[in-house]
Amino acid sequence: MNYLDFLILYCTHKFNGERSISATYHLLVGKKSSQTIQDSIIFRLSPLFGLFPELERSQILNSTERMAANQFLDESLKLTRAGLEYIENMKLHKPIPASLNGWEYGNEARVMWRRLTIFTQVISNLVYEKNRYLPVTKNEEDLFWVKNFLQRNGASKEVLAKQLHDELRDILSQCSNTEASIFVLKLTSSTRIGLTSAQLAEKFADDLYYIQLLFWNIIHFIVRKLKGNTKSYSLLQYMISDLKKEKNFTASTFATFNLLKKGLEVEQIANIRQLKKSTIEDHIVEIALNDPNTDLSAFISLDDYNTIREVIEKLHTTQLKMVKQHLEQPYSYFQIRLAFAMYRRDK
């Protein structure tokens, strides 16, 4: 078994038989649907959101079969005692890196890394006056970003090279030696081609998927640092300065959000957008998960939320049906889902 098997087993454990194996697949590839986003937050799996966008569904199925063969899973996709022991052992020896947050930083992290790699290569070749080389990316947007930055910045290549070196050295000094080495070895300069994850796994004699997780952990750590301290890392911060978004929603949910701000009701929004009422309710739950400032009192009062929250805390469950059965008043499933979302968000 590899580290990906552990991650799949970990997600399956978190879902506790309440989601199919497809939910784990959608989570790890980062499917931008309201259901997957809600699952990632409600089941506390947002750190792993979208970390393996190229993952094949067959890999999930094969992994599940291996875990079943090892008697880590039963037929209802719940962990056996052996499965629980395996998870606890892995968490002890190879814990999921602490700075990972695929849902919060995933998009910015990938764009920043692409820009950083081509910027590093370009600056290195400029300093050593090398004009003929193959760029590490063919992405026209990233190449244009670097070209535009160099034209507008005005600083000399030597100044930019030193600033990049100093900022990276300072921020990497706050990481483990292994993570810092992985980061540096993946960069391409005028004299060296960056290593792939597979080459790094061989070099460090470690699991490929764990190496990938360590890499994204440091990238997410850097993005988080850049958001909190722009003065110390002005060059690195500029690489994500144009990526700010107003709300952490899917595009469809954002459209619903804008209509909600105008005071429209669920049925009205559904008619305007030509969507089912249940889809609009999905959007509102997603908004509740991500935005504590949106007024949701038209759908659930504070007293009703507190009543449902008390049952959630008493039962320690994420099962809507179980919560509904223990409530004295006939709350709708939509209200219970909203309460779950608000409760998980606030925690």
N, C-alpha and C positions, 0 to 999 in steps of 0.2 A: 504493500500500500504506500502511496505517496501523500504529500501534504495536501494535494487537491482532494484526495479521499477524505482526509480529516476535515477539511472545510465543508465538504458536502455533508458529512456526518454531523458536523457542528450545526449547520443550518437546519438539517432534518430534526435534530434535537430541539432546536429553538422553536420550530414549527409544531412540534409535539403532536404529530398526527393530524393537525388541523389544515394542512396544505399538502398538495401532491408534490411529487418530485419536480414537476414543471415549475413550481414556484421557486425552487432553489436555482434552477437553470435561469429563469428570468431575472432573478436577483443578481447572480454572478455576472451575467452578460450586460446587465444594466438596462433592461427593457423600460422605456419611459412610458409606463402606463400607470394610471392612478392606483390600480390594485397592487402592483409591484412596489410602488413607492410607499403605499400605506403599510404593506407587509414589512418592508425594510425598517420602518420606524416603530411600528407596533410590536414587532418581535425582536427589536433591538439588533438589527442586522445591517443598519445603514453603513457601518464601516466597510463592509464587503461589497457594497453596491457597485456594479459595473467594473470590477477589478479584472475580469477576464472576458472582454468583449468578443474575443475570437473563439471562445469555448464552444465545442460542438455538443449538441444534445446527446449524441451517442456516448460521449465521455461521462455524462451524468448517469446514464443508464448502466454503462459498464461498471462504473464506480459503485453504484447501488447494488449491483449483482455481486461484486466482490465483497462488499460489507455484509450482505445477506449470507454469502458462503462462509464468511468468518463468524457468522452468528452474532453480528453487531446490531442487526435490525430484525424486527419481526415482520409479519405480513402486513401489519397496519402502519408500517413506517415509524414505529416507535423503537427507541433504543433498548436493547437488552442490557443486563447487568454488565456483560462483557463490553458492549459498546460504550456504556457510561464510564467504565474503567479506562478504556482506550482514550476517550476524550480527556478525562482528567489527567492522564499521564502525558498526553501531548501538550495540554495547556501548561503543564509544569515544565516540560523540557523545551518546547518550542511554542511559546504563547503567541497568539495573534498580535502583531506589533501595535503598540498603543496609539500611534499618531494617525493610523488609517481612518479615513472618512470618505469613502467613495461617493456617497450621495452629496456631501457638502463641497468637496474639493475636486471630484473626479474630472470634470470638464476643464477647469482652470489648470489643473495639474498636467493634463495631457498637452494642452496648448503651450503652457510655459516650458515644458520639457522639449517640445519640438523646436520652439524658438531659441531656447538656450543652447541646444546642440548645434544648430546651424550657426548661431551667433558665435559660439566658441570656436567652431571650425574656421569661420571667416576671419575673425580677429587674429587667430593663431597664424593663419596663412599670410595675412597682411603684415603682421609684425616681422615674419621671416621672409617677406617679399616673394612669396610663391603665388603665381597667378594661375597655374594650371592644376586643377584638382577637381574631383567629382564631389559635388555637395552631398551631404548625408541624407538629404531629402529632395524629393521632386515636387513637394507641395508648393504650388505657386504662391499661395497666401502667406506662408511662412517665409519664403524667399523674399517676397515683396516687403514684408514687415521689417526684415533685417536691413534690406537696402534702404527703405524709407527712414529707418531709425538712424543709420549711419549718415545719411544726407542731412537730416534735420539736427542731429546732435551737435556736430561741429567740433567735438573733442578729437584729439589726435589718437591714432591707433594705439600708441604706447600708453596714453592715459586710460583709455578704455580697457586695455588688457590688464593694467594694474588694478583698476577699480573692480573688474570682474574677479580677478584673483583674490583680492582682499575680502570682498563680500562673500565669496564662496568659502574661503578659508575660515572666516569667522563663523559662518552659519554651520559649516560641517564640523567644526570643533565641538558643537553641542550635540553631535550624534555619536553613535558607537563607531569604533574603528572599522568594523566590518561594513556597516552601512555607508560610511564615508568612502571606503575603498570601492564598493560596488558602484557608487555614484560616479566617482572619478574615472573608473575603468570603462564606463559606458560612454564617456565623452570621446569625441574624435578631435584630434589636433592636426597640425601640419606634419607631424612625424609619426602619428599612431592612429590606427582605426579603432573605434570603440568596440568593446566586446559585446556579444549578444548574451541574453540571459542563459542560454544553454552553455556557452563558453564560460560564463561566470560560475555556473553550477559545477562545472568540471574543475575549474580553478580552485574553488573553495570546498570541493568535495561535499557538496550539499544538494538538497532537493531543488529541482528546477522551480517548482511553484513557490517554495519558501523564499528562494532568491528573488522572484518576482514580487512577492509580498514585501520583502525588506526594501526593495527598490522603491515601490510606490509609497511605502511608509515614510521614507525620507523626503520624497517629493511632496507628499501631503503636509509633512512637517514644515517644509520650506514655505509652502503656500500660506499655511497658518501664520508663520512668523512674518511673512511679508504683509499680511493684512493687519498685523498689530504693531509693526515697527517700520514704517516706510522711510524714515530719515536715515537709518543705519544701512539700509539695503536699497538705495534709490534706483540703481541700475536693474537689479532683479525685480524690484517692485514694478518698474515700468513695463516689464514683460507681461504683466497680467492686468495692468491699469485700465485697459479698454474692455476687459471681460466682465465687468460688474453687471449684475442683473438685478432688476428691481425686486423680484420675488423668486423663490426657489420652487417654481411650479412648472408643470408641463405646459406647452403652448395652449392646449385646449382648456386646461384649468385656468390659465391666466385670462383667457377670453371670458370665461364664466365669472371670474373674480371681478373683472371690470364692470360687468353687468350687475353683479351683486352690490357694488359700490353705488350704483344708481338707484338702489332700493327696490329692484325687481324681485318678484317671488320665483320660486323654483319652476312652477308651471309656465310662467311668462318667459323665463330664460330658455326652457326646453323648446318652447314654440319658436322663439327667435332663432335659436341655433339649430333647429331641426334635429334635436337629440332626444333620447328617452329621458324621462324624469329620473330614473335610477342612475343614469350617467351624470346628470347634473348633481345629484346627491353624492356620487363618488367624488366629484370635483370639490364639493363643499367639505367633505371629510379630509381631502388632501390639503385644502386651505387651512383647516383646523389644525392639522398636524404641523404645518410649516409657519403659520403666521399667528402669533398670539395677540396681535393688535386688531384683527378683524372681529367686528361685533357679530356674534352668532346667536344673540338672544332671541332672534326671530324664529330660530329652529329649536333651541333648547335653553330654558331659563337657568339661572345660577342654582336655584333650589333643586331643579330636576337633575342638573349635572351632579350636584353633591350627593343626591340620593342614589344615583346610578354608580357614582364613584365609590361610595361606601360598600356597595355590593361587589364591585370589581375587586376591591382590596380584601374583602372578607373571603371571597372564593379563590383568589389568586389564579384567575383564568383569563384567557382571551376568547373564549367561546361565547358568542353572542347569545345563542339559544339558552345556555346555562344561566347567564345573567338575567335574561328575560323571564325565565321561569321563577327566579327568586325575587323578582320585583312585584310589589303589591299593586302598583298602578300599571295600566296597559300602555307602556311606552312602545313606540315604533322601533323597528330595527335600525332605522336611520338615526334616531336619537341616541340609541345605545352605541352605535358606531361613532357618532360624534363625541360622545362621552369618553369612549375608549381613546379616540384621537387626542382629545384635549388632555386627558389624564397622562398618556404616554409622553406627549409634548412637554407638559409641565414637569414631569419627572426627569 
